[in-house]
Amino acid sequence: MDNDGIIKWLLSGDVSIQYQVYRDLLSEERKDLQERIASEGWGKRFLSKRKPEGHWGQKFYQPKWTSSHYTLLDLRNLFIDPENQLIKDSIEIILENEKGQDGGIRPLGSMN
């Protein structure tokens, strides 16, 4: 497969992949594609699993692989718009409720 074929194949994938191809391989900034990540494909699926209290798991780092920590990391790697309100709300909830005395985030949440 030649380069054009590879690019065409990548552009037929998830909107997050399309965004990264335009940005990284074609040197085109496509904000329209980045905005769609929250409402289509993998980004939409991740966001749809968010619980009403603002976490994806039980707490910031529980259970480990499906926790808010890893889900937010995955969403970042999908290049979801950092101004997405659900993302901002979840981060605010984590910072308000799971901050340790040293100012860092407690990986296991509150010990109450």
Buried (B, 14 or more C-beta within 10 A) or exposed (E): EEEEEEBEEBEEEBBBBBBBBBBEEEEEEBEEBBBBBBEBBBBBEBBEEBEEEBBBBBBBBBEEEBBBBBBBEBBEEBBBBEEBEBBEEBBEBBEEBBEEEEEEBBBEBEEE
